[in-house]
């Protein structure tokens, strides 16, 4: 099931053409959480630009509100993964940007940053340093999970900032 065959090469089109295993539908149907949650073990895998320590996921903006991307169906896919029977909603991101100088796990979103997926729907966040499981956890537990998958060079600062905000 797909909304488009963009990105396919001629070999892909040969396989798809007149093959009943491939179905094309309108995006409103394909990306609707009610359609996707019908699949048992539906897994959504999306990218992020940053994730803050309470689990807000930003996949759209940098430097506050400078929009560089649209949602592209990410919220719908994420919700479907979170609510599919035995499903998962996975967010992937490198731990740093700008050659390691900037952590992509941040204490708080910058003013004006877009929140693509709200914290209460955050499930798994994966960096090259591991997997943070956020679903059903409180703010402190979420911060601990996310700091553990942040780049080691940024963990002390994130811990210090988290303590200053939430654990006086």
C-alpha positions in Angstrom: 0.0 0.0 0.0 1.5 3.3 -1.0 0.5 6.9 -1.8 3.1 7.3 -4.6 5.7 5.3 -6.4 8.2 8.2 -6.5 11.8 7.2 -6.1 11.4 4.0 -8.0 13.7 3.0 -10.8 12.6 1.2 -14.0 13.2 -2.3 -12.4 10.9 -1.3 -9.5 8.2 -0.2 -12.0 8.4 -3.6 -13.8 7.7 -5.4 -10.5 4.9 -3.0 -9.5 3.1 -2.9 -12.9 -0.1 -5.0 -12.9 1.1 -6.8 -9.7 -1.8 -7.3 -7.3 0.6 -7.2 -4.3 1.0 -3.4 -4.8 -1.9 -1.0 -4.2 -2.0 2.8 -4.7 -4.3 4.9 -2.6 -4.8 8.6 -1.8 -2.5 9.9 0.9 -5.5 10.8 3.0 -6.3 7.1 3.3 -2.7 5.7 3.5 -1.6 8.2 6.1 -4.7 8.0 8.3 -4.0 6.5 11.7 -7.2 4.5 11.5 -5.9 2.8 8.4 -2.5 2.1 9.7 -3.5 0.9 13.2 -5.4 -1.9 11.6 -1.9 -3.5 11.0 -0.7 -5.7 13.9 2.8 -4.7 14.9 2.9 -1.6 12.7 6.3 0.1 13.2 6.9 3.8 12.1 10.5 5.0 11.7 11.0 8.7 11.4 13.9 11.2 11.6 14.2 14.1 13.9 16.2 17.3 14.1 16.1 17.4 17.9 14.5 15.9 20.9 14.2 17.7 24.2 14.6 16.0 27.6 10.9 15.5 28.1 10.5 13.9 24.7 9.2 16.6 22.4 10.2 15.7 18.9 11.2 18.4 16.4 11.5 17.3 12.7 10.8 20.6 11.1 12.8 23.6 12.3 16.3 24.8 13.2 17.5 27.8 15.1 14.1 28.3 16.8 11.4 28.7 14.2 13.3 28.6 11.0 11.3 26.0 9.1 13.3 23.6 6.9 10.8 20.8 6.5 7.1 20.0 6.6 5.6 17.1 8.6 5.4 14.8 5.6 3.0 12.6 7.4 5.3 12.0 10.4 2.7 12.7 13.1 0.2 10.3 11.5 2.7 7.6 11.0 4.1 8.1 14.6 0.6 7.8 16.1 -0.2 4.7 14.1 3.0 3.0 15.3 2.3 4.0 18.9 -1.3 2.8 18.8 -1.1 -0.3 16.5 -1.5 -3.5 18.4 2.1 -4.4 19.5 3.4 -1.6 17.3 6.2 0.8 17.9 6.9 4.5 17.0 10.6 5.0 16.5 12.5 8.3 16.1 16.0 8.2 14.8 18.6 11.0 15.0 22.3 11.4 15.2 23.4 12.6 18.6 25.1 15.7 17.4 25.2 18.3 14.6 27.9 20.7 13.3 30.7 18.2 13.6 29.8 17.3 17.2 29.7 20.8 18.5 25.9 20.8 19.1 23.8 18.1 20.8 20.6 17.1 19.1 19.3 15.9 22.4 18.5 19.3 24.0 17.4 20.3 27.4 14.5 22.4 26.1 13.3 23.3 22.6 14.4 26.7 21.5 11.8 29.5 21.5 9.7 29.1 18.3 10.9 25.5 17.5 8.2 23.3 16.0 7.1 20.3 17.9 6.2 17.6 15.3 5.4 14.9 17.9 4.3 15.9 21.4 6.0 14.4 24.4 3.1 12.3 25.5 3.3 10.3 22.2 7.1 9.8 22.2 7.9 6.1 22.2 11.5 5.1 21.2 14.3 7.5 20.4 17.5 6.0 18.9 20.9 7.5 18.4 24.2 5.8 17.7 24.6 5.6 21.5 21.5 3.5 22.2 17.8 3.3 22.6 15.7 5.5 24.9 12.3 4.1 25.8 10.0 7.0 26.7 6.5 5.6 26.6 4.7 5.8 30.0 7.7 7.4 31.8 7.7 10.6 33.8 9.8 13.6 33.0 12.7 12.6 35.2 12.8 9.1 33.7 12.6 10.5 30.2 15.5 12.9 30.8 17.6 10.0 32.2 16.8 7.8 29.2 17.6 10.6 26.7 20.8 11.7 28.4 22.0 8.1 28.2 21.7 8.1 24.4 23.2 11.6 24.0 26.8 12.0 22.8 29.1 11.5 25.8 30.6 14.9 25.3 27.3 16.5 26.0 25.9 14.3 28.8 27.4 16.3 31.7 25.9 19.6 30.5 22.5 18.0 29.8 22.5 16.5 33.3 23.5 19.8 34.9 20.7 21.7 33.0 18.1 19.0 33.8 19.0 19.2 37.5 18.8 23.0 37.4 15.3 22.9 35.8 13.6 19.9 37.5 15.7 18.5 40.4 16.8 21.4 42.7 
